[in-house]
């Protein structure tokens, strides 16, 4: 049996093969049964797989042990941890998409709480209003307990990451280049802040030295959508790449939200169109997002947990923990929870939604709440 270290090296080796993406790697593993058997095969055997021609077969067989060693050394130099899809701490939410990345490079730290995440995306070229709303909503989401996921780009993305950090929350930046590169260069200080003290994370599926290329970003966007329960588009033109993220989120069965903008602003034409088509829910407050995510506790339970260890490990703030204590032995209505907790109706309603999203409670048909088993 191949140990974890050597299996991860095999994934890195396959990931280094130019032109061999996530779907082809999945087909190779499905055909041969496991990754070890792939490297026992010759070029002719590899070409029996749909989509693997002579060029890709050569790309796979030509990656040497030295190439792998250089990649591992470069990852270590940049303090990047490497996860493969078979690792237990690989994000479960990503495993559920059609084409999960076989390898993830991680600077900083991923956390179990990242399973409750929302993506905040938008255009690089944006207005002051867009920057303001991106930072504001990212902060609101972070304080509510969401990890904020975005793409690390200038404009709306950078504002979202900063908003989450300023609120004391977690954020994940998904890059469209290898982690040995810094793009955009003006965000270097932001990236350093994200990974400082392992508070948040920067990730990429691309080998460490891969340069910025336009074709990398649509692939990057599927990871942003895949990590999140939903996607909030803050400001986008009709040609913005953030609309690709929204489309991918819809294809993955995720919720999409959009902040409306001026009807005559080209910077809001894409977001306004999402709302007009019914592809995105109009958002003017955090409550608009929470209400649309209220059903996710049941969906997550049906599909299997996105947090694989005991549910009690999910981070709860002090008020959420107090509400869970009230529900530890009783089935309670919203009014009774308000009375017992001394909190406002708005606070209790928002927190009960978050607890449902985290899979901690279930809303019964009669409107009462119960703590889920094992909590």
C-alpha positions as CSV (number, residue, x, y, z in Angstrom):
1,X,0.0,0.0,0.0
2,X,1.3,3.5,-0.9
3,X,1.6,5.8,2.1
4,X,0.0,9.2,2.3
5,X,3.2,11.1,1.5
6,X,3.9,9.1,-1.7
7,X,0.3,9.3,-2.9
8,X,0.4,13.1,-2.5
9,X,3.6,13.1,-4.6
10,X,1.8,11.2,-7.3
11,X,-1.0,13.7,-7.3
12,X,1.5,16.6,-7.6
13,X,3.2,14.7,-10.5
14,X,0.0,14.3,-12.4
15,X,-1.0,17.9,-11.6
16,X,2.3,19.1,-13.2
17,X,1.4,17.5,-16.5
18,X,0.5,20.4,-18.8
19,X,-3.0,20.1,-20.3
20,X,-4.2,17.4,-17.9
21,X,-6.9,19.1,-15.9
22,X,-9.3,18.0,-13.2
23,X,-11.8,16.1,-15.4
24,X,-9.1,14.1,-17.2
25,X,-7.4,13.3,-13.9
26,X,-10.7,12.0,-12.6
27,X,-11.2,9.9,-15.7
28,X,-7.7,8.4,-15.4
29,X,-8.3,7.5,-11.7
30,X,-11.8,6.0,-12.5
31,X,-10.3,3.9,-15.4
32,X,-7.3,2.6,-13.5
33,X,-8.9,2.3,-10.0
34,X,-6.4,4.5,-8.2
35,X,-3.6,6.9,-8.8
36,X,-0.9,4.4,-8.2
37,X,-1.9,2.3,-11.3
38,X,-1.7,5.4,-13.5
39,X,2.0,5.5,-13.1
40,X,2.4,1.8,-13.7
41,X,1.0,2.4,-17.2
42,X,2.7,3.3,-20.5
43,X,1.8,5.9,-23.0
44,X,-0.2,3.4,-25.1
45,X,-2.3,2.3,-22.1
46,X,-3.0,5.9,-21.1
47,X,-4.3,6.7,-24.6
48,X,-7.2,4.2,-24.1
49,X,-8.9,6.8,-21.9
50,X,-11.3,9.2,-23.5
51,X,-9.6,12.6,-24.1
52,X,-6.0,11.3,-23.6
53,X,-4.2,11.5,-26.9
54,X,-0.5,11.1,-27.6
55,X,0.3,14.7,-26.5
56,X,-1.3,14.3,-23.1
57,X,0.1,10.8,-22.6
58,X,3.5,12.1,-23.3
59,X,2.9,15.0,-20.9
60,X,2.0,12.6,-18.1
61,X,4.9,10.2,-18.6
62,X,7.5,12.9,-19.1
63,X,7.2,14.4,-15.6
64,X,10.2,13.3,-13.7
65,X,11.0,12.8,-10.0
66,X,13.2,15.9,-10.2
67,X,10.3,17.9,-11.4
68,X,8.3,16.8,-8.4
69,X,11.1,17.5,-6.0
70,X,11.5,21.0,-7.4
71,X,7.8,21.6,-7.0
72,X,7.8,20.4,-3.4
73,X,10.8,22.5,-2.5
74,X,9.2,25.6,-4.1
75,X,6.0,25.0,-2.1
76,X,8.0,24.7,1.1
77,X,9.9,27.9,0.3
78,X,6.7,29.8,0.0
79,X,5.1,28.1,3.1
80,X,2.5,26.4,1.0
81,X,0.9,23.2,2.2
82,X,-0.2,20.7,-0.5
83,X,-3.5,18.8,-0.1
84,X,-4.7,16.1,-2.5
85,X,-8.4,15.2,-2.9
86,X,-7.9,12.0,-0.9
87,X,-6.7,13.9,2.2
88,X,-9.1,14.0,5.1
89,X,-8.8,17.7,5.5
90,X,-9.5,18.5,1.9
91,X,-12.6,20.7,1.8
92,X,-15.7,18.5,1.6
93,X,-17.7,21.1,-0.2
94,X,-15.2,21.1,-3.1
95,X,-15.4,17.3,-3.4
96,X,-19.1,17.6,-4.4
97,X,-18.6,19.7,-7.5
98,X,-18.3,18.1,-11.0
99,X,-14.6,18.8,-11.4
100,X,-12.9,19.2,-8.0
101,X,-9.3,20.2,-8.1
102,X,-7.2,17.0,-7.5
103,X,-4.5,19.2,-5.8
104,X,-4.8,22.3,-3.6
105,X,-1.9,24.5,-2.6
106,X,-2.6,26.3,0.7
107,X,-0.9,29.3,2.3
108,X,-2.3,30.0,5.7
109,X,-4.9,27.7,7.2
110,X,-8.2,26.2,6.2
111,X,-10.6,25.6,9.0
112,X,-13.7,23.5,9.6
113,X,-15.7,26.7,10.0
114,X,-14.9,27.5,6.3
115,X,-17.7,25.0,5.5
116,X,-20.1,27.9,6.3
117,X,-18.9,30.3,3.6
118,X,-20.3,32.8,1.2
119,X,-18.5,34.1,-1.9
120,X,-18.4,37.9,-2.5
121,X,-17.3,38.7,-6.0
122,X,-17.4,41.6,-8.6
123,X,-15.4,43.5,-11.1
124,X,-11.9,44.8,-11.0
125,X,-13.0,48.1,-12.5
126,X,-15.6,49.3,-10.1
127,X,-17.1,52.4,-8.4
128,X,-16.5,53.7,-4.9
129,X,-20.1,52.5,-4.2
130,X,-19.1,49.0,-5.2
131,X,-16.0,49.0,-3.0
132,X,-18.0,50.3,-0.1
133,X,-20.7,47.7,-0.4
134,X,-18.3,44.8,-0.9
135,X,-16.4,45.7,2.3
136,X,-19.6,46.3,4.2
137,X,-21.3,43.1,3.3
138,X,-18.2,41.1,3.7
139,X,-17.9,42.5,7.2
140,X,-21.6,41.7,8.0
141,X,-21.1,38.2,6.7
142,X,-17.9,37.7,8.7
143,X,-19.5,38.9,11.9
144,X,-22.5,36.6,11.3
145,X,-20.1,33.6,11.1
146,X,-19.5,33.1,7.4
147,X,-16.0,32.7,5.9
148,X,-15.8,35.2,3.0
149,X,-14.4,33.6,-0.2
150,X,-13.2,35.7,-3.2
151,X,-10.6,35.8,-5.9
152,X,-7.9,38.0,-4.6
153,X,-8.2,40.5,-7.5
154,X,-8.1,44.2,-7.3
155,X,-11.5,46.0,-6.9
156,X,-14.5,44.2,-5.4
157,X,-12.5,41.1,-4.4
158,X,-9.9,42.9,-2.5
159,X,-12.5,45.0,-0.7
160,X,-14.3,41.8,0.3
161,X,-11.2,40.2,1.8
162,X,-10.4,43.4,3.7
163,X,-13.9,43.8,5.0
164,X,-13.8,40.2,6.4
165,X,-10.5,40.8,8.0
166,X,-11.5,44.1,9.5
167,X,-14.5,42.4,11.1
168,X,-12.3,39.8,12.7
169,X,-13.6,37.0,10.4
170,X,-12.0,34.5,8.1
171,X,-11.5,34.9,4.4
172,X,-10.2,32.6,1.6
173,X,-8.5,34.1,-1.6
174,X,-8.6,31.7,-4.5
175,X,-5.8,32.6,-7.0
176,X,-5.6,32.3,-10.8
177,X,-1.9,31.7,-10.7
178,X,0.6,29.6,-8.7
179,X,1.3,30.6,-5.1
180,X,4.9,31.5,-6.0
181,X,3.5,34.4,-7.9
182,X,1.8,37.5,-6.5
183,X,-1.1,38.9,-8.6
184,X,-2.0,41.6,-8.6
185,X,1.3,42.9,-7.1
186,X,-0.4,45.8,-5.3
187,X,-2.3,43.2,-3.1
188,X,0.9,41.7,-1.6
189,X,0.3,43.3,1.8
190,X,-3.3,42.1,1.7
191,X,-2.2,38.5,1.0
192,X,0.4,38.7,3.8
193,X,-2.3,39.9,6.2
194,X,-4.6,37.0,5.1
195,X,-2.0,34.3,5.9
196,X,-0.5,36.0,9.0
197,X,-0.8,33.9,12.1
198,X,-2.7,31.3,10.1
199,X,-5.9,33.3,10.4
200,X,-7.1,32.7,6.9
201,X,-5.9,31.2,3.6
202,X,-4.8,31.7,0.1
203,X,-5.3,28.7,-2.2
204,X,-4.7,27.6,-5.8
205,X,-5.0,24.4,-7.8
206,X,-2.2,25.5,-10.1
207,X,1.4,24.4,-9.7
208,X,3.5,26.9,-7.8
209,X,5.2,28.7,-10.7
210,X,2.3,29.0,-13.1
211,X,2.0,32.6,-14.4
212,X,-1.2,34.6,-14.7
213,X,-3.2,33.6,-17.8
214,X,-6.7,34.6,-18.8
215,X,-7.8,30.9,-19.2
216,X,-7.0,30.3,-15.5
217,X,-9.7,32.5,-14.1
218,X,-12.9,30.7,-15.2
219,X,-11.3,27.5,-13.7
220,X,-10.5,29.5,-10.5
221,X,-14.1,30.8,-10.4
222,X,-15.5,27.2,-10.1
223,X,-13.5,26.8,-6.9
224,X,-14.8,30.1,-5.5
225,X,-18.4,28.9,-6.1
226,X,-17.6,25.4,-4.9
227,X,-16.3,26.5,-1.5
228,X,-19.3,28.6,-0.8
229,X,-23.0,28.1,0.1
230,X,-23.9,31.0,-2.2
231,X,-22.4,33.8,-4.2
232,X,-23.0,37.5,-3.8
233,X,-22.2,39.6,-6.9
234,X,-21.6,43.2,-5.8
235,X,-20.9,45.1,-9.0
236,X,-20.3,43.7,-12.4
237,X,-20.6,44.8,-16.1
238,X,-22.2,42.5,-18.6
239,X,-18.8,41.1,-19.5
240,X,-17.4,40.7,-16.0
241,X,-15.8,37.4,-15.0
242,X,-17.8,37.5,-11.8
243,X,-20.9,36.6,-13.9
244,X,-19.1,33.3,-14.7
245,X,-18.8,32.6,-11.0
246,X,-22.5,33.3,-10.6
247,X,-23.3,30.9,-13.5
248,X,-21.1,28.2,-12.1
249,X,-22.8,28.6,-8.7
250,X,-26.2,28.1,-10.3
251,X,-24.9,25.0,-12.1
252,X,-23.7,23.7,-8.7
253,X,-27.1,24.3,-7.2
254,X,-25.9,27.2,-5.0
255,X,-27.8,30.4,-4.2
256,X,-26.9,33.6,-6.1
257,X,-27.4,37.1,-4.8
258,X,-26.8,40.5,-6.3
259,X,-26.7,44.1,-5.1
260,X,-28.6,46.4,-7.4
261,X,-26.9,49.5,-8.9
262,X,-27.8,52.5,-10.9
263,X,-29.8,51.7,-14.0
264,X,-27.6,53.8,-16.2
265,X,-24.2,52.6,-14.8
266,X,-22.2,50.2,-16.9
267,X,-20.6,48.9,-13.8
268,X,-24.0,47.6,-12.6
269,X,-25.4,46.3,-15.9
270,X,-24.4,42.7,-15.1
271,X,-25.8,42.6,-11.6
272,X,-29.0,44.3,-12.6
273,X,-29.4,41.8,-15.4
274,X,-29.0,38.9,-13.0
275,X,-31.8,40.3,-10.8
276,X,-34.0,41.1,-13.8
277,X,-33.7,37.5,-15.2
278,X,-34.5,36.0,-11.8
279,X,-31.0,34.4,-11.7
280,X,-30.1,36.3,-8.5
281,X,-32.0,37.4,-5.4
282,X,-31.9,41.2,-4.8
283,X,-29.9,42.0,-1.7
284,X,-30.2,45.2,0.3
285,X,-29.4,43.7,3.8
286,X,-27.8,40.7,5.4
287,X,-31.3,39.4,6.3
288,X,-32.0,39.1,2.5
289,X,-29.1,36.6,2.3
290,X,-29.9,34.7,5.5
291,X,-33.6,34.2,4.5
292,X,-32.6,32.7,1.2
293,X,-30.1,30.3,2.9
294,X,-32.5,29.2,5.6
295,X,-33.1,25.8,4.0
296,X,-29.5,24.8,3.7
297,X,-29.4,23.0,7.1
298,X,-31.8,20.4,5.6
299,X,-30.0,20.2,2.3
300,X,-26.6,19.7,3.9
301,X,-28.0,16.9,6.2
302,X,-29.5,15.1,3.1
303,X,-26.2,15.3,1.2
304,X,-24.0,14.4,4.1
305,X,-22.1,16.7,6.4
306,X,-19.8,19.3,5.0
307,X,-18.1,19.3,8.3
308,X,-17.0,15.7,8.9
309,X,-16.0,15.9,12.6
310,X,-18.6,16.2,15.4
311,X,-20.9,19.1,14.9
312,X,-20.0,20.6,18.3
313,X,-16.6,21.6,16.8
314,X,-18.4,24.3,14.6
315,X,-17.5,27.7,16.0
316,X,-20.4,29.4,17.8
317,X,-20.4,32.9,19.1
318,X,-21.5,33.5,22.7
319,X,-25.1,34.4,21.8
320,X,-25.5,31.3,19.5
321,X,-24.2,29.1,22.3
322,X,-26.7,30.6,24.7
323,X,-29.6,29.9,22.3
324,X,-28.3,26.3,21.8
325,X,-28.3,25.9,25.6
326,X,-32.0,26.9,25.7
327,X,-32.7,24.3,23.0
328,X,-30.8,21.5,24.8
329,X,-33.8,20.1,26.4
330,X,-36.9,21.9,25.0
331,X,-38.5,22.4,21.6
332,X,-39.1,26.2,21.5
333,X,-40.9,28.8,19.4
334,X,-39.2,31.9,18.2
335,X,-41.2,34.0,20.7
336,X,-40.1,31.8,23.6
337,X,-36.5,32.0,22.5
338,X,-36.7,35.8,22.5
339,X,-38.3,35.8,25.9
340,X,-35.7,33.4,27.5
341,X,-32.7,35.0,25.8
342,X,-33.5,38.6,26.3
343,X,-32.3,39.3,22.7
344,X,-34.3,41.3,20.1
345,X,-36.5,39.5,17.6
346,X,-34.1,40.5,14.8
347,X,-31.1,39.1,16.6
348,X,-32.8,35.7,17.4
349,X,-34.2,35.3,13.9
350,X,-30.8,35.9,12.3
351,X,-29.0,33.6,14.7
352,X,-31.5,30.8,14.3
353,X,-31.0,31.0,10.5
354,X,-27.2,30.7,11.0
355,X,-27.7,27.8,13.4
356,X,-29.9,26.1,10.8
357,X,-27.3,26.7,8.1
358,X,-24.6,25.2,10.3
359,X,-26.8,22.1,10.8
360,X,-27.2,22.7,14.5
361,X,-31.0,23.0,14.6
362,X,-34.1,22.1,12.7
363,X,-37.1,24.2,12.1
364,X,-40.2,22.1,12.7
365,X,-43.4,22.3,10.5
366,X,-45.2,24.1,13.4
367,X,-42.5,26.8,13.5
368,X,-40.7,25.6,16.6
369,X,-37.0,24.8,16.8
370,X,-35.2,21.7,18.0
371,X,-31.5,21.0,18.5
372,X,-30.2,18.3,16.1
373,X,-29.0,15.0,17.6
374,X,-25.4,14.9,18.6
375,X,-25.3,18.6,19.4
